Amino acid sequence: MSAQVLLVGHYCHDRLQRAEGERHTLGGSAAYVSRVLAAAGVEHKVAGLVGEDFRYAHEVLHPAQVQGPHTTEFVARFDGEARTLTLGHVAPPVSAAQVRALGSAPLGLACGIAGEVLPEALEALLGACERVLVDAQALVRERGPAGEVRQRRLEGTAYAPLLARVHVLKASEEEAALLDLERLRARSCVVVTRGERGCTVLEGTAVHEVAAPRVQAVDPTGAGDCFLAGFALGLLRGLPPRACAELACRFGAQAVTQVGVPRLDAAAVQRLL
């Protein structure tokens, strides 16, 4: 069966540090999105790299290519609701050839976590898919000299001219502050996520505020990734952007009720749809 969705982004090792101790889990947007798509019965493929030290091969549904000794590693330090991200090891970036090797699909998701989706890989995804949904973190994140995760503006980068070809761009409030929203919304749908407050959908001159369900939050890690997966499911169902965002908010809210990649089955997905 041919793929309905192509995912571009690495799996990673997540170290979650809280006052009560440290927990190690599988991470990476591709891992979260893949789990949701699989539970929904959506055929998909993944282009991403891990290192020889990858600890979670038994947990991922689509094996990543092994290249080099180390898997991308994030250390997330929590102080109350505040989170500080630091990068440890970083796997090599995804090449355009790896993306092209996936073939074509109706929908592509650029869901990088540490700069692995280079402009040429994004361009290859745009050429392979009818529509492409991009998580802004895949483009704006960069590593600082001490491993700190920083964000940059996209003006003047090789990503800038590609954004006009993106169907949907998802960004957190912090990421959105680095983007020219007025220019982007004239050509694409822009979705700004606002955590427990839901999201804002910017589409041309239209603005839609979408509320998120109230849940008991345990861990915010992966909420944006599951939001992205929910939005993708909406697009595959032919829903308009606002309805896609409502669906995305439900999946994002579900993600924060547990730690790690979501444990979903078909019945759980149907309850969220």
FENZI-V733053 format. One record per backbone hydrogen bond with DSSP energy under -0.5 kcal/mol. NH is the residue of the N-H (numbers start at 0). CO is the residue of the C=O. Records with the same first field share a line. If there is no record, write none. Layout:
# FENZI-V733053
NH->CO / CO
This chain:
# FENZI-V733053
3->42
4->42
5->106
6->44
7->108
8->46
11->26
12->71
13->11 / 24
14->73
15->13 / 22
16->14 / 75
17->15 / 20
20->17
22->15
24->13
26->11
29->9
30->27
31->27
32->28
33->29
34->30
35->31
36->32
37->33
38->34
39->35
40->37
41->36
42->40
44->4
46->6
47->45
49->64
51->67
52->68
53->50
58->55
59->55
64->47
66->49 / 64
72->88
73->12
74->85
75->14 / 73
76->74 / 83
77->16 / 75
78->81
81->78
83->76
85->74
86->146
87->72
93->115
98->94
99->95
100->96
101->98
102->99
104->127
106->3
107->130
108->5
109->132
110->7 / 108
117->93 / 115
120->117
121->117
122->118
123->119
124->120
125->121
126->122
127->123
128->124
129->104
130->105
132->107
133->167
134->109
135->133 / 169
137->134
138->135
139->135
140->136
141->149
143->147
146->143
148->84
149->141 / 147
151->139
153->177
156->153
159->153 / 156
161->158
162->158 / 159
164->161
165->162
166->131
167->131
168->188
169->133 / 167
170->190
172->192
175->171
176->172
177->174
178->175
180->178
183->179
184->180
185->181
186->183
187->183
188->166
189->187 / 201
190->168
191->189 / 199
192->170 / 190
193->197
196->193
197->194
198->209
199->191
200->207
201->189 / 199
202->200 / 205
203->184 / 187
205->202
207->200
209->198 / 207
216->214
217->255
218->255
222->219
225->221
226->222
227->223
228->224
229->225
230->226
231->227
232->228
233->229
234->230
235->231
236->232
237->234
238->233
243->239
244->240
245->241
246->242
247->243
248->244
249->245
250->246
251->247
252->248
253->249
254->250
255->251 / 252
256->253
257->254
263->261
268->264
269->265
270->266
271->267 / 268
272->268
